Amino acid sequence: MQTLFEAANHIAQEIERTRQHLTNLEQALEGLKPLITVDAATTTLTFTISSQAQPVEDLNVVNAEVQAKKKAKSKLTVKVKAEKPKVTKAKVVVPEPVAVPVKLPATGAVLWFKCLGRKKVTVAQLADVALKKLKLDDSAKNVIVTRAKAWAYSAVKKGDLIEAGMRDGSKLFQLTPLK
């Protein structure tokens, strides 16, 4: 009889621990709700509930109205921050940054040769000089670095530049010496 009483007591303790664990999981879910956001391209939010869980009553989907202007993507664009709605726990829509294309000036071989000068430079240094010459801010840096890489590698193939070693893991480029 004592053994049965101890077994029943043990089972009751396990049930209580399981209930406490379930309560902790529900609290964790409540803490994660502010992190749930809705993408402007998404029209629905799927939330699956197991049959044993309690239903979530205060989950609302907020769809952001976005003007969809389909434009052909140009090589001369850089992304600048704009505003996009974000869902918060109190269901208040808060602006969130979104990318908007902006036109950049052309970057040809003449610009790159002016930026290069007679010194040995990395692609990143070449891009920094180009940003200053073109009077652009750091939001255009990724595009300019990509253009600088493309020009540098094609100029090496043409024989206009040579790889002049490495500095901090980056290739150094310089003008090909006159023969």
N, C-alpha and C positions, 0 to 999 in steps of 0.2 A: 504494500500500500504506500509506503514511504517513497519507493522508487517511482511509482506513478505520479505522486504529488510533485516530486522533483522534476520529472520530465515535463509535466504540465506547466510548472513554474518556468522552466527553461524555454518552453515554446512561447509562453506569454511574454517573456523578456525579448525574445527574437522578434515577435510581432511588434512590440513597442519600439525596438531599434529600427525596424523597417519603416514604421510610421514616421519616426524622427528623420530618417534618411529621406523619405518622400517629402517631408516638409522642407528640408534643406534644399532639395532639388527644385521645389516650387519657388523658393526664395531666390535661388540662382537664376531661374527663368525670368522672374520679375526684374532682376538686376540686368538681364540681357536685353530686355525689351527696348530700352533707349537706343541700343545699337542697331536695331532693325531699321533699315532705310529702304526706300523704294526708288529704283532707278527710273528715270523719265521714260525710257524705252519700254519698261515693263508695265503691262496693263493689269496684271493680277499678282497677288502674293499667295503662294500655296503654304498652308499651315496644316500639318497632319497631326491628329490627336489620337493616341491609342485609346482603346475602349475603356480602360480602367482610369484614365486621367480625367480630371475635371475640365469642363469646357472653358475656353478662354473667351470671356464675354466682352472685354474692352479692346479687342484688336480691330483696328480700322485701317483700311487701305486708303492712302492719299495719293491720287494720281496728279502729277505735275503737268500743267499744260505747257507744252514746248512748241514753239513755232518751228516746223520742220521745213527749212529751206534747203532743198537738195542742190548743192553746187558741185561742180567738178573740182576735185582737189588739185590745186596748183602746186608746183614745186616751190613757188615763191611765197609760202605761208609759214607762219609761226603761230603758236597757240598762246592766247592771252586770257587771263582769268575774267570770267563774267559771273553771273549769278544763276544758281539752280536751286530749286526747293529741296529741303531735307526734312524728313519726318522725325519728330522727337517724341518722347514718352507722353507728353501732355497733348499730343496731336496738334502741335503748333508748327506751321511751316516756317522754316528758317532758311535764308539764302545760303547756298553752298557754291563754291567756285566751279565754273564749267569752262571748257576751252572754246575760244572763238578764233577763227583764222584771221590773220592780218598779213597784208602783202609786204614782202621784203624786197629791197633793191637787188638788182642783178649783181652777181659776183663772177667775174670772168678772170681769165689768166692775168690781165693787166693789174687788177686789184691784188691778186695773190702775189705777183712779183714785187709790187710796191710794199706789201706787208712783209715779205720775206727779207728783202734787202740783201746784204752780203754775209749775214751771220748764219749760224747753225741754229735751227729752231725745231720744236716739236709741233705737231698739228694743233695742240691746245694753245700754244703760244701764238701760232699763226692766226688762229681763230680770235684770240683776245685782241690782237692788233687790228684785225679786220672789223671787229665790233666797234673799236674806237674810231677807226677811219670812217665807218658807215654811220656813226653816231647812233648805235642801237644799244638797248639795255640787255640785261642778262636773260630775259625771256626768249631772246632769239639765239642764245648760245648753242643749243643743241642742233639747230638747223645749220648754223654757220660752221660748227665743228664737222658736221656731216659733209657739207660742201667742201670744206678745206681738205678732209681726208680724200674725197673723190678726186679733187684736183691734184693733190700731192701724188697719189698713186698713179694717176694717168700721166703726170708730168715726169715721173721716174721712168715709166715705160717709154715715153717719147724721147727721153734723154735730156730734158731741160733741168731736172733735179737729180741729185744723187743722195743715197742714204749715207749719212756721215756718222754713223754710230748710234749709241743708245745713251739716254740719260733718264734715270729713275724709271726704267722699264719702258720708256717711250722712244720711238725711232726719231732720230734727228735728221733733218733735211737741209740741204744747202744747194745753191746754184751750181750747175756743172761748170767746172773751170774751162775757160776758153783754150782751145788747142792751137 
